[in-house]
Amino acid sequence: MHKHLLTNLLFAVMVFSCVSTTRRTGTETANRNNINTPVSSGFEDVDTTFIMQPDLPAGKTAVSLMEQPRTEDGAFVLIPGLYEADFKTYCLQPGTPGPSANDAYFQAPLKGARKEIIQTILTNSRTASHLEQKNVQLLLWSVVSRSDFNKLSPPVQSTARQLLSPKQVFELQGGVMGVVKTVARTLPSPGGQHSIRQLFDMGISSYDAYERLAVVNTPSVMRRPDFKRDQWYKHREGYYVRYFPESYKQTRIQVYVPENVMDSAAHDTEDYVVFDPASWVVVPAYSNAQRLGIGGPVLDIVRSVIHTIGKPKPAPPPKESSKGKVPESNQ
């Protein structure tokens, strides 16, 4: 049995190698422009006018995001300051190199035919820290490769049912009369996604087997080295963010909220900003490295939760003048 599985795995690796050597930038661009592509976000979706350096005071030390209040769905409520934390991240583009120390990553909107399902998995994984990261990653690889849900291992199917709505699970199962599944699996897929789907079809259970196909063991190729790893991206609400992937599995995120950010029109009635890392996908600048989805913090210790209805709003501060103070909440 093991010999048979190994033979099938080697066949899949050979297929992947042949396809990957023929894939070129033009093909990748065509896939991104295809409305049927599960994830199509790329650096062309980044508004480069917002890549700018903030007036960050020299010697300012970052404090942990995990010490800040959070909303019920896991977003962070921040006052002016510099923050950082390590987050679980996920490969959304199998068949590409992992992020390198030279790749500059910036946030982009999540686009693609399966963006709602992928967004739900990433968002709900933040409050489901009991789930194994590898099973969440396998689920995401199955989604982007359009694999047969019924051939996924029981732990991955269980993960899907805990993160997705019954309607979304039904969609992954094929939808009405299996039409969705039949059509989706006839659509063309890039080499890495096709090879991943073969492993799911063969019932391979080894995570290493999937990882070897999804994360190519070659250096990423950068076409514009003028984009640097430590550059900041300014959010439309006035705060800055930058990303330092340590691997496809983990990324350090830094957030800087300037003192004057509350003076903007976007904050005329609030004295805080809400940072939600799972609402974006991070993409490399002019590089063939992987696109990454962001999940929950690596060390998920919730200090306080702000209960809200609608838009997040912290509890009233204890003092009359509270500009720039951290909102308090019941412990």
N, C-alpha and C positions, 0 to 999 in steps of 0.2 A: 504493500500500500504506500509506504513512504517513498519507495523507489519510483512508483507511478507518479506521485505528486511532485517529486523532484524533477522528473522528466518534463512534466507539464509546466513547471515553473521555469525551467531552463528554456523551454520553447517560448514562453511569454517574454522572457528577457531578450531572446533573440529577435522576436517580433518588434519589441520596443526599440531595440538598438537600431534596427533597420529603418524604422519610421522616424526616429529622432534625428538620424544623420541626414535625412532629406528635408526636415522641416526648416524653414527659413523665416526671416522677419516678415516677409510679405504674407506668408501663410498665417502667422500669428496675428497680423493686423486684420486679415480677412476674418479670422475667427472672432476677434473682438467686435467687428462690425456686424457679425451675424446675430440676428435677434434671437436665434435659438441657442446660442452659446450660454451654458449655465452661469458662468461668471465672465463678464466682458470688461470689467474695470481695468483701466490702464493709466499710464502717466499722462496721456492726452486728456484725461478727465480732471487732472489737477489744475486749479487756477493758479498759475505760476506767479501772478501779480501779488499773491499773498505769501510768497516765500521771501521772508525778510527777517532781519535781525532786530530783536527788541532792545531797548535801552536798559539792559539788565545791569543792576548795580554790581560792581566788582566785589568778589569775595562772598557773594550771597550763597548761602547753603540751602540745599533742597531739604524739605521735610517730607515725611511719608504721606502719600495719598491715603493710606489706610488709617491714618489718625483723623481724617476729616469726616464730617457727617455725610450720609448718603441718602438718596431717595429710596423708596420701596423697591424700585426695579434695579437698583445697583449703581445708578449714576452718582457722581461726586458733586457735593455742594461746596464751592470754593470762594474764599475772599482773596484779596490781593496777597500774593506770595509765590514762592517757587516750590513745586511739588514733584515727586517722582515715585514710581513703584514698578515692580516687575509683573507683567501680565502673561497669561497663557495665550499663545498664538497658534494659528492653524494654517497649514498649506492649503491654498485654494487653487493652485495651478500645478497639478502633478506633471512630472516630466521636465522640470526646470531645476537649475541649481539652487541650493539654499542661499540665504543672504550672506554676504561676505562683509568683512570689516570696512570695505570701501564703498559699499552700496548705500546711497542716500535714499531714505524712505519718506514718503509724504502721504497724507491722507487723501482719499478720493471717495466719491459716493459709490456705494455698492450697486452695480448694474448687472443685468443678465436675466436670462429666462427663469432662473430659479433663485432670484435675489430674495424673495419673501421667505422661502424655506431656509435659506442659508442665514438670513438675518435673524430669524426666529431661533435657530440653533445657537448662534453666537450669543444673542441676548439672554436667552434662558439658561445658557450654561453658566452665566455669572452667579446665579442663585442656586445652582445645582452642583456645588463643589464636591459632593459625594460621588459624582460620576467620574470614571477614569478618563483622563485626557485622551488616551489612545483610542478609546471607543468613540469619543466625540469626533476625533480626527478621521477614523474609519468611516463614520457616518457621513462626514463632509465629503470624503473622497468618493463614497458611493453616490452621493447626490450630484457632484460635478461630473462624474463619469457616466451618469444615467444607468447605474447598475440595477439589477433586479432586486427589489427590496426583499422578496421572499427567499433569496439565496444568501442574505446576510446572516451572520452568526447570531445566535440568541442574545448575547450581550449587546451587540450593536442594534438589533431590533428593539431591545428593551430601552436602550438609550434614546432611540428615536421616539418611542412612545412617551418618554418622560419629558422630552424637550419640545415636541411638536403637538399640534392639535390633531384630533382624530381626522379632520378633513385633510390636513397636510399629509398624514400617514397614508390615508386612502389614496391621495394623489401619487405618492411614491410607490404604492402597491400597483398602480396602473390605472386608477380611476374607473369610470364606468365601462364595463365590459373589457377592461384591459386595453382600451384604445389608446390612451395616453402613453402607456408603457410601450406598446407596439410601435407607435409613431416615433417616440423619443429614441428608441434603440436603433432605429434605422437612420437617424441623423448622423452626419460625420462628426467624429471627435478627434482632437489632436492626439498624437501618438501616446503620450503619457496617460491620458484619460482612457484610451482604448485598452492599453495594457492593464491598467488597474481594473477595468471592468472584466477582463479575462480572468484575473485572479479571483474576483468575487464569484464569477460564474463557475469556477472550478472548486469553490469552497475552501480555498486556502485560508488557514487560520493564523498563520505566522505574521505578526505585525512587521517584522523585519523584512519579509518578502514584499509587502506593500511599500514600505519605506524606501527600499532599494530602487524601486521603479519610480516612485513619486519625487524623491529628492536625488537629483542627479549628482554624482560625486565628481563634478568638474567645477572649476572656478567660473563665476559669473563673468559675462562680457559687458563692460561698460563702454558706452559710446559717447558720453559727455561727462568726463571727470571733473568738470567745473562745478557740478552739484556735489556739495560736501555732506558728509554724514551728520555733522553737528549743526546744520542749518535749521532754522525754525520756520514753522508755518503759522501764519496769523489767522485765527478763526474769525468769522464775521462778527462774532460778539465781542471781539477785542482781546481775547487771550491768545497765548502762543503755545504751540505743542511741537515736540519733536520725538523721533522714534529711533531706538538703538537695538535692532534685533541681535540677540546673542546666538540664535539659531531659529529655525522655523517654528520651534516649540515655545520660545520665550522671547519677549521683547520688553526692554525697559522704556517706559514712557515718562517724559518730563513735561510739565505744564507750568507756564509762567503767566500769572495774572497781574498785570501792572496796577500800580496804585490809582492811576487815572481812568481805569477801564469803566468804573461806575459812572463816570461823567458823560458817557456816550448816550445817545438817544435810546439804544437798546436796553439800557438799564435805568431808565428814568423813574421806575417804581420799585426797583430791587437793589439790594446791596450785596449781591453774590452772583456767581455764574454757575451753571450746571454743566459739568464735563461728562460726556457719555462716550467712552472710547469704543464701545461695541457698535456704535451707529455708523462706523466707517470701515473701509478696507484700506490697508496701507500698501502702497505700490512703490517699486524702485524707479528712480529717475534714469531713463535711457539705459536700462540694464535688462538682461534676460533672467534675472533672479525672480524668485517666487513672489506672488501676491499673498498677503497674509491677512487673515481674519483675526479679530481680537476677541478673546473671551474674558474670563474673570481673572482677578489678581492671583498670583502664585500663592501668596500667603493671604488668605481671605479672612481677615479679622475685622469684623464690623464694629466700629466704635459706637455709633449711634445711627438710628434710622429716623428720617423725617417723614412722617406720615402726611400724605398729600392727597388732594383731590384735584385732578387736572394738572396744571403746571406746578412744579415743585416750589414750595414756599416754606422757609424756615420759621421756627417758632419765634415770637417776639423777643427781642433782647431784654436783659434785665435792667439796663441803664437807658436813660433818656436819649443820650447821644451814642449811637451804635455804629456809625459809619466805619466799615473796615473791621468789625468784630465778628468772631465766629458765632453763628447762631447756636443757642443751647437747645437741648432736647432732653426728655426724660430718659434716664439711663435704665 
